[in-house]
Amino acid sequence: CLWTHLSIPLKETPREQAYQILEQVWVSWYQWWHPRLSQPLNTNCHS
C-alpha cells in the first residue's frame, strides 16, 4: 500500500479550487509512484 496525505491551506484558496489542485497533484503523484512500487507483500491491502 502507498499511504499518502496531501493537504493545502484554505486561508487563501477557495475549497473547490483546493480540491482541484489536490486532485491534480494526486494523479501526478500516483503516476510517478505506480511504476516504482514493488509488488505488495501484504495482500490485505485494498486500493
N, C-alpha and C positions, 0 to 999 in steps of 0.2 A: 504494500500500500504506500501511497505517497500522500502524506498529510500536509496540507498547505493552508496557511492562514494569511489571507490578504486583507488589508484594511486601507482606508483613505480618510483623512479628516473631513468632517462635514461642515466645518465652520464657514469655509469659503466656496464650497461646491454643493449645488443642489443635489438632493438624494438621487433623483433619476439620472443625473449626469454621473454621479459617483458609481452607481450600479453599472452603467455602460462602460465606464473606464475599467472597473474591476473585471467585468466580463471579458473585455478585450485582453486585459493583462493575463487572465486565467487561460484563455485559449492559447496565447503566445507561450506562456509558461508550460502548459501541458504539451504543446507541440515540441518544445525543446527537450523536455524531460522524458517523454514517452519512449523514444528510441534508445535512450541511455539507461533505462531501468532494466535490471536483470529480471529473469522470471521470478515471480514471488515464491518465497518459501512457505508462506502461510496461505493455505488455500481457503481459509475462513475470511479472508479479506474480500469485501464486496465493493464493487465500483458504483 
